[in-house]
């Protein structure tokens, strides 16, 4: 068997192209500002608001037992605006983000602080507190400076505008240790009520370059669209997209207390309502996944201290769940990450990671399409692999072929040179079926240790 090298999982070929810029969809206004939460004086406050009544909203949150106050408040608000007791979807008129303080592990006082933030936004925008979604990011265990937040919200709210520059400013204010802002947008065409084609925008911003590992990899993201779609349908599109993108992202093996993705849909594009299971829903889902995938890749490439984006592409797995498990295992391996940093084509570390692969949690497997019962049975199980069928290629160089006895001769110096590219692609064929998957990570560098040894000081 010959390993076909392409650099992408086959499923990604169906995704629409993405532009790396913040494009504000119709029906929203946004802004970012300096509130003084960050000691650096950089932007640290974000407001995004719908312009014509509450938007449909869906979310995916961290499963961390120390889930932060903004996560809990957002769940409660989504549940209060829908019949979804889990808090996965509902309606929202605004998103507020504070950067520099995670408001996690702060107890009842932190919950009260987050409620106060909701009150500030409610007063400034004239909206119900239950229709406000919350994000926070920064140091765990510290309290929000409510006086600064209150003043910042009061000053920012009147300046929100409905243009791309405002959404870009929000992306900037979302950052903590990110070295660059992260934005992505895609366009699609949906039918109007009379059947005529209508252009629709899906655009997202994100932050997160450390404390990132699969199981809703640590990050914050707000994705906006002007498509008309009900909250429960939107949730059904977000969950599988997250399972194939952000749940396949790892920088350092640590999950966070604040992970959140919001998708809000204003309906302002003028298209016909998107029905579950329709061609329009499939198209919108692909656009959401394309934006999510590109944001996840940007986050991996900007991992704390990182010099190289690592993409692992898996084919030939027994099914997609196993393929994603193997891809995650490889990008999450500290040994593989260190080898990538040293430009060492050490395929043995990759093979070892493959052999350690286990499937995702039941929640992620169910989100990706398995039934509840099957997801529960498969969760955390060893992925099916056979060393005698495994093929490995590093940076385009085939280095291992289990069907031919194992190690292959290759030009090590040429491979090392190829590994100096900004992106290192590791390709695997398990030789067991048609399952495909991919995962994103980065190299492990000395700078990562330096940055995280001084994070609070």
N, C-alpha and C positions, 0 to 999 in steps of 0.2 A: 504494500500500500504506500502511496506517495502522499506526503503532507502538502496540501495546497495552501500557499501563503497568500493572505489578502489583507491582514491587519484588522479586520472587522468581523464580528459575529454576523452570520447571515441575516439574522432578524433586523439588524440595523439598516440594511439596504432599503427597507420600506419606509424609513423615516424621512420626513421632509428636511430640506436644508435649513441651517440655522445661521443667523447673523449674530455676532457677538457685540450687540449694542442694546441699550435699554430703550425699547419702543413702548410708549404708554398707550395701551388700548383705549378705545372710546369708552366713556362712562366712568372714568377715574380721574382724580387729581392727586398730586403727591408733592413731597418735599422732604428735605433733610436739613438739619441745623446743628449748631453747637449749643448744647445745654450746660456743659461743664461737668458732666458725669466722668469723662475721661480726664485724667490729670494732664494728658498731652495737649489738651485744647483742640483736638481734632473733632470733626462732626460725630455726633453720638445719639441723635434723636431723629426718628423717622415717623412720618404720618402719611398714610395713604387712605383716601376716602372715596367712596362711590359718589357719583354726582346726581343720581336720579333714583333715590331709594336704596334699600339694602340689596346687596348682590348675593347671589348664590355662593356658598362657600363650602369647601371641603378641606380636610386636614389629615396629616399623618404626624404622630408625635413619638417622642422617645418612650421606650418601655422601662427606662431606668426607675428604680424604686425611689430615688431621690428627685423625681420629676419636679422641676422648678415651679414657683408660684404662677408665672405667666402661662405655663403649660396647663396647669390645673384650672386656672381661670378661663382660658380659651375653650377647654373641653366643656366646662360648665355653661359657657355662653352659647356654644354651638348646640348643646343639648337643649337649652332653654328656648331656642328658636326653631326647633324641629322635633320630630318624634324619635330621634336617635339618642337613646340613653347613653351610648358609648361616647358621644361628643365628637363623632367623625365628620358630621356635616350639619349645615344649617344656613343661617343668613348672617351677613355682616355688612355694616356700613363703614367700618374703618379698621385699619391695622395700625397699631402703635408699637414701635421698637425702641428700646433703650439699650445702648451699647456701652460697656465698661463695667457693668455690674450684672451678674447672672440672676440675682435674686433667687438663688437656690440654697437649700439647707438653711433657711432663715426662719423657719417655724411660722407660728401664727402671726408674728409681727411682719414677716415678709408677705404673707397673704393679704394683710391689711394694707401694706404699702402698694401692692399690685392693684387692689381695689381702688385705692386713692388715685392711681394713675388712670384707671378707667373713668373715675369721676372727673379728672382734669380734662380728658378728651371729650367726655360727654358734654361738659359745660362749654368747651371751646367750639365744638362742632354742632351742638344742639341735637345730639342723637342719644338713643337709649343705650345705657351701659351694657346691656346684654348683647348688643350688636357690635361690640368692639372686640377685636382679636388682639392678643398680646404676644410680644416677643421680647426677650431680654438675652443678653450675652455678655460675658466677661468673667470676672473673678467670682468663684463660688463662696458663699458664706458671708458676703458683705451686704449691707443695706443700701437701698436706693436713696440718693439725696433728694428727697421729695420736694424741697423748696426749689432746687434747680430744675427738676423735671417739670414742676408746675409752671414756672416762669418760661421754660423753653417751649412747652406746649402752647401756652397762651400767645407767645410771640410767633410760633411757626404756623399755627392753624390759619390765620388770615392770609398767609402768603402762599398757600398751596395752589398749584397751577396744573392745568391739563396739557402738559407737553413733555416731550422726551427728556429735556434737560432736568425737569423736576424728578422724573423717575431715576435718572442717573445720579442726581444728588441723594436720593434715598439709598441707592446702592452704595454710595460712598459712606454714608452715615451708618450703614449696617455693619461695617467692618470692625474687627478688633485687631488680630495679628495678621490678617490678610495683607499681602504686599500690594495687591491690585484689586480693583473692583471687579465684580463678576456679574455679567448680564448676558442674556441670550434671548433671541426672538425668532419666531417662525410665523409664516402666514399660510393660510389655507383658504379654500373656497367652499362655502356651504350654500345650500339653496335658500332663497327667500320664500315667504309663504306662497308667492305666485310662481315659484320654481326658478326664477332668475338667479344667476350666481351672485353671491355676496362675499366680498373679501373679509376675512376674520383674522385677528391677530392673537397670538399667544406669546407672552413675553414675561421673563422672570429675572429676578435678581437673587443673589445668594451670598452668604459669607460662611467661613469655616475652613480652616487649614490645619487645625490641630485638635486633639481629643476626638479623633475621627476613626470609626470602625463600623463594619456592617452591623445591622439591626437598627435601622434608621440612622445611618452614619451621621455623626455629630455635625450639625450645620443648621442654619436658618435659611429659609427661602420663601419668597413671596412670588407667586406666579399669577398673572392677571390675563384675562381674556375678555373680549367683547362678544363672545358667543352666548346665545340664550340656552341655558341648560339648567335643569333642576338640581338642587344640592345632592340628592342621592345618586343621580346619574353622574355628576361630577366626581363624587367620591369613588364610584365604580371605575372611573377612568384614571384617577390619581393613584389608587393603591397598587395596581399592577405596574404602572410606570415607575413608582418609587421602588418597588421590589426589584426591578431590573436595572435601576440606575443608582440611586442613593444608598440602597441596601447592598450595593456591590462596590462601595467606596471605602477605602481604608488608608489612613495615614500612619497611625501609631498604635493601633490595637486598643485604644481606650474609647468607650462610649460616654456620652454626655448626659447631663441632666436637663438640657434645654432644647434638644433636637425638635424642630418643627418645620413642616412645609404647609403653607396655605396656598390654595388655588381659589381665586375669586372670579366669578363670571358676571359681568354687568348686563349682558344681553343687548348692549347698545349698537351692535353691528347691523341689526335689522334682519338677521337670518331667521328662518323658521325654528321653533324650539327643537332642540336636539333630543331625540328619543333614545332610550336605552336599547342597545342591540342594533341600531340603525347604521347605515353607511356613514351618516354624518357623525355619529358617535365614534365610530372607528377612526375616521379622519381626525377628529378633535383629539382623541386619545393618542394617536401617533404624534400629533404636534406637541402635546403636553410632554410625551416621553422624549421627543427630540430636544426640547428645551431642558428638561431635567437631566438628560444624558450629557448635554454639553456643559451645563453648570457643574455637574459632578466631575467631569474631566478637568474643568478649570480649577476646581477645588483641589483635586489630586495634584495637578501640576504646580500649584502654589502651596503645597504642604509645607509646614514649618521647616525651614532649613533646606527644603528640597531643591535638587538641581535637575532631576529627571522624572518625567511622568512615566509610570509603568502601566501598560495595558496588557492584560492577559486575555487571550481569546481561546475559547475551548470549543471544539467540535467533537462529534463522534461519541458523545456521552449517551448513557442509557436513556436519559431524558433531560429536559432543560434544568430541572432542579439540581441534578447531579452536576451538570455543566457549570452552573453558577456556583455551586459549592466548591468545585475544584478551582475555578478562577479566583474566588475569594481567598482560598487557602494560600494560593501562590502570592497574590499581592499583599497578603497580611503577614507573610513570613518575614521576620526580622533578618534572617540569614539571606533570603533572596534580596531584600531591600538593601542590605549592606553590600552584597555582591554587585548589585546594580550601581551603587555609588562608586565602588572600586573598579568598575568596568571589567568585572571578572565573569566570563561566560561559564559559570559553574553550574552545569545542568543537574548535578547531583542534588543540590539544594532545592531545585525546582521539583525533581522527582520525589524527594522526601516530603515536600509540601503537598504534592498531589496525593500521596499515600495517607496523609493526615486529614484529608478533606471530609467535612461533615455537612449535612444539609442545614438549611436555615431553620429558624424558629417556626412553630406552627402558624403564627400570625402572618409571617412573611410568605410562607408557602401557600397559605390560603389566599392571600392577596394576589399572588402570582397565578392563581387559577386552579389550585387543587381543591377538592372538596374538604369540608371540615374534618371528616373522619380520616381521609387520606393524609391531610396535612398533619394531623395529630400523630398518626402512625409513622410518618416519615421524618418528623422533626428531630434534628440532632443525630441522625443516623449516618453511618459511614457511607460516603459516596462509592458507587461501584467503579472500581478501577482494576485493570489487569496489566501488570508490568510488561507482559509479553505482547501487548497490543499498543502500548503507549508510544506516541511520537512527540518529540519536543524540538522546537526551533527557537533560537534566540536571535533577535535582531535580523531575521531572515536567513540564519544559518541553521540547517538541520544538524542537530547534535546527538540525538538519541532516537533509535528505532527498535522498539521491542521485538518486532517481527523479524528483524535481521540480526538479532543477537545482542542488541543494546547500543553501546557507544558507537558513534560514527566519527570518522576522521573529518576534521574541519580546520580551516585556517584560523588559529586562535588569535593571532595578531590582527587579522582583518575583522574578526568578530569584536574584539576589544575596541577597535576604531569605530565600528558601527554602533557600539553601545554608547558612544559619546554624543549621539544625537539627543535633542530635547525630549524625544519620546522613545522608550524602549518597548518594543512589542514582543511578548512571549506567546508563542502559539503552541497549542497542544491538540492532538487528536487522540481520543481515548480508544477508538476502534470498537465501540460497543453499541452504537446506535445512531440516532439522528439528533440527539440533544445538543443545543448550543447555548453559550453564555459568555459573558465578559465581565471583567472587574477592573477597577482603576485604583492605582496607588502611586507611591513615589519612593525614591531612594531614602535611605536613612543616613543622615549626615551628622557631623560633629556639631553643626550649627543648631540642629534640633535639640540636642542635649543642652547647649549653652542657653538657648532661648527659654527652655522650659525649666531650667534650674534657677532662673531669675524672674519667673513670671509675675510673682506678686511683689517683687522688690524693685 
